[in-house]
C-alpha cells in the first residue's frame, strides 16, 4: 500500500506540474499574442495534449500579408517544461493566402529609433520540426505588378534547423499553377507540378512572350525573338539541390524526359539589329554561379516553327517536324572532361529524315563544337520559304543525300555534300521578278542528277546571334556553294 501511495503521490505531483506548465504556457502565448498588434484571429484554443488552434488567422505588416482559415500547432510541452525552447512538433496550415510586397527601402526616410529597437529579452527561442501547408496561394507583388503567382500549393517538410532550410527536408510539394515574371520579355509558367521522392512531374511547362507579335516590338529597342514554347509531360528524376547558408551550390538530376514540345520563334527584322555580343552557351553555363550535374535530356514527338518578318515586311518560315533529341553530359564541372553530346532527328517533308550530331565544348570561351548533318530524301520546296529571302532563289526537286560537317573554334571550316534528283532552280531579282533565262540555264545545269562536294573555310560567326543561327547559315553557305 505504501508503494501504491508513493506512486499516486508522484503521479499527482507530476500531473500538477504538467497542468501548471500548460497554464503557464497558455498565459505566456496569450501575452505574446497581445503584444503583436499586426496579428489577429477570431478564435484561439489550447488543449492539455499540446495542441494550439487559431481560426481566421491574419498577420499584416509592410512586407507581407498572411491569411489562413486555420492554423494548428502541436507543442512539445515536456520539452518546454524542461528547457527554454518552444518546440513545435508539427504545424498544419490550411487555405492560406500569402502576399509578399517588394519594397525599395529609402534609407533617408528610415526611422533610426525603429531600426535600433532592441529585441525583447523575454522572448523564447522556438524550433519547428514538421510543417504541412494545404491550399496556399502566394503572390509576390511589386507596386501594381505581380511578379510571382502560385495557386493551390501543398507542402510537407521535416525541418532540422529553421534557420538553415535544405532541400532534403522537403518531402512533398505540389501546386496547380505557377507563373513567374522575368526581367525580360518572357514569362514562365507551370501547371500541375508534383515533387515526391526526388522526382518532379510537370503536366505543362510554358515559356511565352508577354506581348503579342504585333505589339512586342514596341517594348524592345532592338531585335529579339518572340517565343512561345509549350512542353508537356515532363519527368525529372533523382533531383537534388545542395544548399549551404541558404545559397544554391549544386543542382543535380539523372534524366529529364519531355513527352512533347511545341516551339514557335518569331523575329521582326523591321527594327534595329542587336549589336551586343551574345554569350556562348558554354559561357552561360559557366556563369551560373552554382554547379549543375545532369546525365541526360530526352525530347520526343516535338515540332519547331521559325518565322521571320524581313525588312520588306515579307514573312519567311520553316517547320521542323517529328523532332526527337537526346542531350547528354549536361554539366559545368571541368574535372568531368566531357563534351555535351546532342543527337537528334527531324523532318522537313513527310519522307525526309534528317539527323544532327553535335559534340559541344561547354568550357571554351568561343563557340567550339563539331556538327554533322546527315539527311535523305529532302523535298527542296520545304526550305524555299527560308531560302528565297536569303539568296533570292527557289528549289524544286529532291535532295537524295545531304551531308554537312562543321568544325567550329570561333570561326568554322567544313565540308558539304549533296546528291540531287530532278532539281529545278528559279532565280529572282531583288524586286522579286524571276530571271527566267538564268533560271532555265541553271536548271539545265542541275538536271541530270548532281553529285557534288564543296569545302567551306573560315566561315565567320555573327557574335550578335545564337549558335543555331551560326549553324543554319553554315548549311545555307554549303547549299549556295554546291547547288547555286
PLY file of the C-alpha trace (Angstrom):
ply
format ascii 1.0
element vertex 484
property float x
property float y
property float z
element edge 483
property int vertex1
property int vertex2
end_header
0.00 0.00 0.00
2.84 2.38 0.83
4.38 1.82 -2.62
1.00 2.44 -4.30
0.53 5.64 -2.27
4.01 6.86 -3.28
3.24 6.16 -6.93
-0.07 8.01 -6.70
1.59 10.95 -4.95
4.34 11.05 -7.62
1.78 10.95 -10.42
-0.23 13.69 -8.72
2.85 15.90 -8.35
3.91 15.33 -11.98
0.36 16.00 -13.17
0.22 19.18 -11.11
3.48 20.38 -12.61
2.25 19.41 -16.09
-1.10 21.22 -15.67
0.70 24.23 -14.21
3.11 24.16 -17.12
0.25 24.10 -19.60
-1.47 27.06 -17.95
1.82 28.95 -17.79
2.46 28.26 -21.48
-1.05 29.32 -22.44
-0.66 32.51 -20.43
2.73 33.14 -22.00
1.44 32.62 -25.55
-1.61 34.83 -24.96
0.63 37.55 -23.56
2.93 37.38 -26.57
0.00 37.43 -28.98
-1.48 40.53 -27.36
1.80 42.36 -27.94
1.60 41.62 -31.68
-0.72 44.35 -32.90
-0.17 43.19 -36.51
-1.73 39.80 -35.75
-5.40 38.94 -35.38
-7.63 35.85 -35.15
-11.25 35.02 -34.37
-10.53 32.09 -32.06
-7.60 30.71 -30.02
-7.62 27.33 -28.24
-5.02 25.29 -26.41
-5.52 21.73 -25.18
-3.73 19.77 -22.46
-2.30 17.49 -25.15
-0.31 20.43 -26.50
-2.45 21.42 -29.49
-2.97 25.08 -30.34
-5.60 26.15 -32.86
-6.11 29.56 -34.48
-9.18 30.32 -36.58
-9.17 33.06 -39.24
-5.53 33.80 -38.58
-4.21 37.06 -40.07
-0.84 38.80 -39.94
-0.08 42.04 -41.79
2.94 44.32 -42.00
4.64 46.39 -44.71
6.23 43.36 -46.36
3.71 40.54 -46.02
0.03 39.76 -45.65
-0.89 36.28 -44.41
-4.42 34.96 -44.06
-5.21 31.37 -43.07
-8.51 29.66 -42.41
-6.96 27.72 -39.54
-3.52 27.11 -38.03
-2.82 24.07 -35.85
0.34 23.74 -33.77
1.43 20.69 -31.79
3.73 21.84 -28.97
6.30 19.69 -27.18
5.12 20.51 -23.69
7.59 18.30 -21.81
10.44 19.79 -23.84
9.19 23.27 -22.96
8.91 22.47 -19.25
12.43 21.03 -19.23
14.05 23.84 -21.30
13.59 27.39 -22.50
12.88 26.39 -26.13
9.37 26.24 -27.54
9.34 23.06 -29.59
6.65 23.00 -32.28
6.49 19.33 -33.24
4.04 19.92 -36.07
2.46 22.89 -37.78
-0.58 22.46 -40.03
-1.88 25.44 -42.01
-4.93 25.25 -44.28
-6.27 27.54 -47.01
-3.62 30.25 -46.94
-3.26 33.46 -48.90
0.25 34.95 -48.71
1.11 38.31 -50.28
4.73 39.44 -50.35
5.37 43.08 -51.26
8.67 44.08 -52.80
9.72 47.41 -51.27
12.70 49.57 -52.17
13.90 50.91 -48.85
14.80 54.60 -48.85
17.39 54.81 -46.11
16.98 58.57 -45.93
13.43 58.12 -44.64
14.11 55.26 -42.21
13.39 56.00 -38.56
16.69 55.19 -36.82
14.95 54.66 -33.48
12.88 51.85 -35.02
15.90 50.34 -36.75
17.83 50.20 -33.48
14.95 48.95 -31.37
16.33 46.23 -29.07
14.95 42.72 -29.20
12.70 41.67 -26.40
14.70 39.66 -23.89
11.72 37.70 -22.60
11.02 36.03 -25.94
11.93 32.37 -26.00
13.55 30.69 -28.99
11.45 28.15 -30.86
12.12 25.13 -33.06
9.84 23.79 -35.78
10.12 20.11 -36.71
7.36 19.36 -39.23
5.20 21.58 -41.38
2.19 20.85 -43.57
0.55 23.50 -45.75
-2.52 22.92 -47.91
-4.31 25.28 -50.25
-1.65 28.01 -50.41
-1.99 30.91 -52.85
1.18 33.01 -52.97
1.68 36.38 -54.68
4.89 38.41 -54.96
3.93 41.99 -55.78
5.95 44.99 -56.93
3.72 48.04 -56.96
0.76 47.03 -59.14
2.75 44.30 -60.92
2.53 40.64 -59.85
6.00 39.08 -60.20
5.15 35.58 -58.97
1.87 33.72 -58.57
1.42 30.23 -57.11
-2.04 28.71 -56.79
-3.18 25.64 -54.91
0.17 24.74 -53.35
0.55 21.87 -50.88
3.75 21.21 -48.93
5.13 18.75 -46.41
8.57 19.15 -44.85
10.61 17.91 -41.88
12.90 20.63 -40.60
16.16 20.22 -38.72
17.26 23.82 -38.35
14.68 26.51 -39.10
17.45 28.98 -39.95
19.14 26.57 -42.41
16.41 25.01 -44.52
17.77 22.48 -47.02
16.14 20.74 -49.98
16.44 17.26 -48.44
13.96 18.32 -45.74
11.21 18.65 -48.35
9.02 15.54 -48.51
6.22 16.57 -50.84
5.35 19.62 -52.90
2.62 20.25 -55.43
0.77 23.16 -56.94
-1.84 23.58 -59.62
-0.31 26.66 -61.25
2.79 28.85 -61.07
3.63 31.90 -63.13
6.93 33.77 -62.81
7.61 37.09 -64.48
11.20 37.52 -65.65
13.14 40.72 -66.09
12.95 40.47 -69.88
10.19 39.81 -72.40
9.46 36.24 -71.47
7.47 34.71 -68.62
7.39 31.11 -67.44
4.53 29.03 -66.07
3.98 25.52 -64.71
0.70 23.63 -64.48
0.18 20.65 -62.15
3.66 20.25 -60.69
4.32 17.46 -58.17
7.51 16.65 -56.25
7.95 13.50 -54.19
10.85 11.11 -53.52
13.33 13.22 -55.53
11.15 13.13 -58.66
9.43 16.11 -60.30
6.41 15.62 -62.57
5.08 18.59 -64.57
1.98 18.38 -66.70
2.68 21.54 -68.72
5.61 23.96 -68.84
5.26 27.17 -70.84
7.72 29.89 -71.81
5.97 32.74 -73.53
6.38 36.33 -74.59
4.39 38.78 -72.53
3.12 40.65 -75.61
1.65 39.74 -78.99
3.79 39.53 -82.15
2.41 42.84 -83.40
2.97 44.59 -80.07
6.18 43.14 -78.61
8.48 45.25 -80.84
7.10 48.34 -79.06
8.72 47.09 -75.84
12.24 46.38 -77.13
14.88 48.75 -78.58
16.38 46.13 -80.92
15.70 42.73 -82.46
14.78 39.91 -80.10
12.88 36.69 -80.54
9.18 36.37 -79.78
8.95 32.92 -78.17
6.03 30.60 -77.48
7.01 27.21 -76.02
4.72 24.52 -74.59
6.26 21.35 -73.14
4.02 18.52 -71.96
4.71 15.52 -69.75
7.97 16.46 -68.03
9.58 13.99 -65.63
12.84 14.83 -63.81
14.21 12.01 -61.68
16.84 11.88 -58.91
16.57 15.63 -58.35
18.70 17.18 -55.64
19.78 20.67 -54.65
22.81 21.25 -52.44
22.19 24.37 -50.37
24.62 25.95 -47.86
23.83 29.10 -45.89
20.64 29.40 -47.95
22.67 29.64 -51.17
22.36 27.11 -54.01
25.73 25.38 -54.52
24.80 22.47 -56.78
21.82 21.21 -58.77
21.83 17.60 -59.92
19.47 15.18 -61.66
19.58 11.94 -63.58
17.33 12.42 -66.62
14.77 14.89 -67.89
12.12 13.38 -70.15
9.72 15.52 -72.18
6.81 13.74 -73.89
6.23 16.51 -76.45
7.16 20.11 -77.14
5.84 22.84 -79.43
8.16 25.79 -80.04
7.35 28.83 -82.17
10.03 31.51 -82.63
9.33 34.78 -84.44
11.73 37.62 -85.26
10.83 41.02 -86.65
13.70 42.47 -88.73
11.99 45.81 -89.31
13.54 47.14 -86.10
17.28 47.76 -85.46
19.63 44.77 -85.22
21.15 43.98 -81.82
24.83 44.94 -81.70
25.56 43.27 -78.35
27.71 40.16 -78.41
25.81 37.12 -77.20
27.40 34.86 -74.65
28.06 31.35 -75.92
26.06 28.55 -74.32
29.31 27.44 -72.71
29.82 30.86 -71.14
26.22 30.89 -69.92
26.58 27.56 -68.12
29.98 28.57 -66.71
28.44 31.75 -65.26
25.51 30.10 -63.47
27.10 30.63 -60.05
26.48 27.03 -58.99
27.36 23.56 -60.26
24.91 21.69 -62.45
25.30 17.97 -62.92
22.81 16.13 -65.13
23.00 12.90 -67.10
20.58 13.43 -69.99
17.56 15.14 -71.52
15.18 13.25 -73.83
12.74 15.11 -76.05
10.20 13.31 -78.25
7.29 14.00 -80.62
8.05 17.69 -80.98
7.89 20.44 -83.58
9.65 23.76 -84.10
8.50 26.68 -86.23
10.74 29.64 -87.07
9.16 32.69 -88.71
10.83 35.94 -89.67
9.47 39.23 -90.94
12.04 40.76 -93.28
12.82 44.42 -93.76
10.43 44.33 -96.74
7.76 43.04 -94.31
7.54 39.71 -96.14
7.29 36.62 -93.98
9.57 33.62 -94.30
9.32 30.49 -92.21
10.46 26.91 -91.82
8.96 23.94 -89.94
10.95 21.21 -88.24
8.64 18.24 -87.65
8.97 14.92 -85.79
11.75 16.34 -83.64
13.45 13.86 -81.30
16.54 14.85 -79.28
18.81 13.29 -76.68
21.29 15.58 -74.92
23.86 14.05 -72.55
26.61 15.35 -70.24
24.65 18.37 -69.03
27.12 19.84 -66.57
29.61 22.64 -65.89
32.17 20.57 -63.97
35.58 20.78 -65.72
37.00 17.72 -63.95
34.49 15.51 -65.77
36.31 16.34 -69.03
33.20 15.60 -71.14
31.74 17.48 -74.08
27.97 17.85 -74.17
26.61 15.45 -76.82
23.43 16.11 -78.79
21.88 13.55 -81.12
18.66 14.49 -82.85
16.41 13.75 -85.79
13.67 15.71 -87.54
11.96 16.02 -90.91
11.24 18.89 -93.29
8.86 16.91 -95.50
6.89 13.68 -94.97
9.55 11.31 -96.38
12.65 13.16 -95.27
14.92 12.03 -92.46
17.50 14.47 -91.10
19.94 13.65 -88.32
22.10 16.10 -86.40
25.02 15.13 -84.15
26.80 17.80 -82.11
29.75 17.49 -79.74
29.97 20.77 -77.80
32.79 22.01 -75.58
30.97 23.85 -72.80
34.21 25.14 -71.24
35.59 27.08 -74.22
35.29 30.88 -74.42
34.33 30.79 -78.11
31.82 28.52 -79.87
33.79 25.28 -80.01
31.97 22.25 -81.36
31.66 19.72 -84.16
28.39 19.32 -86.05
27.46 16.60 -88.53
24.25 16.71 -90.54
23.14 13.65 -92.49
19.88 13.78 -94.43
17.94 11.78 -97.02
15.00 12.49 -99.32
14.51 16.20 -98.70
11.89 17.81 -100.89
13.65 21.07 -101.62
10.42 23.07 -101.76
10.26 22.63 -97.96
13.16 25.10 -97.48
12.13 27.66 -100.07
10.27 29.84 -97.61
13.61 30.49 -95.89
15.92 30.09 -98.88
14.36 32.71 -101.13
14.70 35.67 -98.72
18.35 34.77 -98.12
19.68 34.01 -101.64
16.81 35.09 -103.96
16.33 31.55 -105.25
13.85 28.68 -105.04
14.44 24.97 -105.50
12.13 22.20 -106.65
13.01 18.54 -106.77
14.66 16.09 -104.42
17.90 16.12 -102.45
18.53 12.39 -102.08
21.56 12.82 -99.81
22.86 15.83 -97.90
25.89 15.77 -95.60
27.45 18.67 -93.75
30.50 18.54 -91.50
31.26 21.68 -89.47
34.14 22.23 -87.04
33.96 25.50 -85.10
36.64 27.15 -82.97
35.33 30.69 -83.15
35.12 30.55 -86.98
34.29 27.30 -88.80
35.67 25.04 -91.50
33.95 22.07 -93.04
32.61 20.14 -95.99
29.28 19.87 -97.75
27.93 17.06 -100.00
24.68 16.81 -101.97
23.17 14.22 -104.32
20.18 15.68 -106.12
17.42 14.38 -108.41
15.26 16.38 -110.87
16.28 19.73 -109.43
14.79 22.89 -110.87
16.16 26.27 -109.84
14.33 29.58 -110.05
16.44 32.69 -109.53
14.93 36.08 -108.74
15.94 39.71 -108.80
15.84 41.73 -105.58
12.49 43.19 -106.63
11.03 39.66 -106.76
10.88 39.21 -110.54
12.21 35.91 -111.87
15.35 35.89 -114.00
13.89 33.38 -116.47
16.89 32.88 -118.73
19.27 32.41 -115.80
16.77 30.08 -114.11
16.46 27.97 -117.31
20.23 27.63 -117.71
20.76 26.86 -114.01
18.04 24.18 -114.08
19.62 22.56 -117.15
22.96 22.51 -115.35
21.42 20.82 -112.29
19.49 18.20 -114.25
20.53 15.37 -114.80
21.19 14.42 -111.15
24.04 16.20 -109.44
26.62 14.72 -107.09
28.89 17.42 -105.76
31.18 18.15 -102.83
32.42 21.52 -101.63
34.63 22.87 -98.88
33.82 25.78 -96.60
36.68 27.63 -94.97
36.87 30.28 -92.28
33.09 30.72 -92.05
32.51 33.62 -89.69
30.08 33.57 -86.80
27.90 36.62 -86.20
28.67 37.20 -82.50
25.36 39.00 -82.01
23.35 35.89 -82.94
22.93 32.42 -81.48
24.82 29.22 -82.23
21.76 27.84 -84.07
21.79 30.85 -86.39
25.50 30.15 -86.98
24.84 26.50 -87.90
21.89 27.31 -90.16
23.88 29.85 -92.16
26.75 27.39 -92.48
24.31 24.93 -94.11
22.96 27.72 -96.35
26.54 28.52 -97.38
27.02 24.87 -98.28
23.86 24.86 -100.41
24.96 28.06 -102.12
28.42 26.73 -102.98
27.30 23.28 -104.16
23.99 23.96 -105.90
23.72 27.68 -106.57
0 1
1 2
2 3
3 4
4 5
5 6
6 7
7 8
8 9
9 10
10 11
11 12
12 13
13 14
14 15
15 16
16 17
17 18
18 19
19 20
20 21
21 22
22 23
23 24
24 25
25 26
26 27
27 28
28 29
29 30
30 31
31 32
32 33
33 34
34 35
35 36
36 37
37 38
38 39
39 40
40 41
41 42
42 43
43 44
44 45
45 46
46 47
47 48
48 49
49 50
50 51
51 52
52 53
53 54
54 55
55 56
56 57
57 58
58 59
59 60
60 61
61 62
62 63
63 64
64 65
65 66
66 67
67 68
68 69
69 70
70 71
71 72
72 73
73 74
74 75
75 76
76 77
77 78
78 79
79 80
80 81
81 82
82 83
83 84
84 85
85 86
86 87
87 88
88 89
89 90
90 91
91 92
92 93
93 94
94 95
95 96
96 97
97 98
98 99
99 100
100 101
101 102
102 103
103 104
104 105
105 106
106 107
107 108
108 109
109 110
110 111
111 112
112 113
113 114
114 115
115 116
116 117
117 118
118 119
119 120
120 121
121 122
122 123
123 124
124 125
125 126
126 127
127 128
128 129
129 130
130 131
131 132
132 133
133 134
134 135
135 136
136 137
137 138
138 139
139 140
140 141
141 142
142 143
143 144
144 145
145 146
146 147
147 148
148 149
149 150
150 151
151 152
152 153
153 154
154 155
155 156
156 157
157 158
158 159
159 160
160 161
161 162
162 163
163 164
164 165
165 166
166 167
167 168
168 169
169 170
170 171
171 172
172 173
173 174
174 175
175 176
176 177
177 178
178 179
179 180
180 181
181 182
182 183
183 184
184 185
185 186
186 187
187 188
188 189
189 190
190 191
191 192
192 193
193 194
194 195
195 196
196 197
197 198
198 199
199 200
200 201
201 202
202 203
203 204
204 205
205 206
206 207
207 208
208 209
209 210
210 211
211 212
212 213
213 214
214 215
215 216
216 217
217 218
218 219
219 220
220 221
221 222
222 223
223 224
224 225
225 226
226 227
227 228
228 229
229 230
230 231
231 232
232 233
233 234
234 235
235 236
236 237
237 238
238 239
239 240
240 241
241 242
242 243
243 244
244 245
245 246
246 247
247 248
248 249
249 250
250 251
251 252
252 253
253 254
254 255
255 256
256 257
257 258
258 259
259 260
260 261
261 262
262 263
263 264
264 265
265 266
266 267
267 268
268 269
269 270
270 271
271 272
272 273
273 274
274 275
275 276
276 277
277 278
278 279
279 280
280 281
281 282
282 283
283 284
284 285
285 286
286 287
287 288
288 289
289 290
290 291
291 292
292 293
293 294
294 295
295 296
296 297
297 298
298 299
299 300
300 301
301 302
302 303
303 304
304 305
305 306
306 307
307 308
308 309
309 310
310 311
311 312
312 313
313 314
314 315
315 316
316 317
317 318
318 319
319 320
320 321
321 322
322 323
323 324
324 325
325 326
326 327
327 328
328 329
329 330
330 331
331 332
332 333
333 334
334 335
335 336
336 337
337 338
338 339
339 340
340 341
341 342
342 343
343 344
344 345
345 346
346 347
347 348
348 349
349 350
350 351
351 352
352 353
353 354
354 355
355 356
356 357
357 358
358 359
359 360
360 361
361 362
362 363
363 364
364 365
365 366
366 367
367 368
368 369
369 370
370 371
371 372
372 373
373 374
374 375
375 376
376 377
377 378
378 379
379 380
380 381
381 382
382 383
383 384
384 385
385 386
386 387
387 388
388 389
389 390
390 391
391 392
392 393
393 394
394 395
395 396
396 397
397 398
398 399
399 400
400 401
401 402
402 403
403 404
404 405
405 406
406 407
407 408
408 409
409 410
410 411
411 412
412 413
413 414
414 415
415 416
416 417
417 418
418 419
419 420
420 421
421 422
422 423
423 424
424 425
425 426
426 427
427 428
428 429
429 430
430 431
431 432
432 433
433 434
434 435
435 436
436 437
437 438
438 439
439 440
440 441
441 442
442 443
443 444
444 445
445 446
446 447
447 448
448 449
449 450
450 451
451 452
452 453
453 454
454 455
455 456
456 457
457 458
458 459
459 460
460 461
461 462
462 463
463 464
464 465
465 466
466 467
467 468
468 469
469 470
470 471
471 472
472 473
473 474
474 475
475 476
476 477
477 478
478 479
479 480
480 481
481 482
482 483
